[in-house]
Amino acid sequence: MLYLYDEKNGNVGLARATPDSLDIVSSFQVTLGDNGPFWAHPVIHDGRLYLRHTNALMAYEIRK
């Protein structure tokens, strides 16, 4: 599984990658933070996905 983070619109996706395809399992859009590109690297630590956009920091529980 791969987490994807779009730099232009702030779309975040969880994808299942196989040799033949890339299937999006789920997705959402980051709506917090000021205008501008989404350049910060996503970080996964201790079962949480951390996303930063300009002055906003978001944490999402991703552990089963």
C-alpha positions as CSV (number, residue, x, y, z in Angstrom):
1,M,0.0,0.0,0.0
2,L,1.2,3.5,-0.8
3,Y,0.2,6.9,0.5
4,L,0.1,9.6,-2.2
5,Y,0.0,13.3,-1.7
6,D,-0.8,15.6,-4.6
7,E,1.3,18.8,-4.5
8,K,-1.1,21.0,-6.5
9,N,-4.5,20.3,-4.9
10,G,-3.7,18.6,-1.6
11,N,-5.4,15.3,-2.5
12,V,-4.3,12.4,-0.3
13,G,-4.8,8.8,-1.4
14,L,-4.2,5.3,-0.3
15,A,-3.3,3.0,-3.2
16,R,-2.8,-0.7,-3.7
17,A,0.1,-1.2,-6.1
18,T,0.4,-4.4,-8.3
19,P,2.7,-5.0,-11.3
20,D,-0.4,-4.4,-13.5
21,S,-2.2,-1.5,-11.8
22,L,-2.5,1.2,-9.2
23,D,-5.9,1.0,-7.5
24,I,-7.0,3.9,-5.2
25,V,-8.5,2.4,-2.0
26,S,-9.5,5.7,-0.4
27,S,-8.8,9.4,-0.7
28,F,-9.5,12.8,0.8
29,Q,-8.4,16.4,0.3
30,V,-6.5,18.5,2.8
31,T,-8.5,21.7,3.4
32,L,-6.5,23.3,6.2
33,G,-3.6,25.7,5.8
34,D,-3.0,28.8,3.6
35,N,-2.9,28.9,-0.2
36,G,0.1,27.5,-1.9
37,P,1.7,24.2,-3.0
38,F,1.5,21.1,-0.8
39,W,5.3,20.4,-0.5
40,A,5.8,19.0,3.0
41,H,6.5,15.3,3.1
42,P,3.9,13.1,4.7
43,V,5.2,11.2,7.8
44,I,4.0,8.0,9.4
45,H,4.9,7.4,13.0
46,D,3.4,5.2,15.7
47,G,0.2,4.4,13.7
48,R,-0.5,8.0,12.7
49,L,-0.2,9.8,9.3
50,Y,1.1,13.4,9.8
51,L,0.5,16.0,7.1
52,R,1.6,19.6,7.1
53,H,0.4,22.4,4.8
54,T,1.8,25.9,5.4
55,N,0.7,26.7,9.0
56,A,-1.5,23.6,9.6
57,L,-0.5,20.2,11.0
58,M,-2.9,17.3,10.8
59,A,-2.7,13.8,12.3
60,Y,-4.8,10.9,11.2
61,E,-5.0,7.5,12.9
62,I,-4.2,4.8,10.4
63,R,-3.5,1.8,12.6
64,K,-6.1,-1.0,12.3
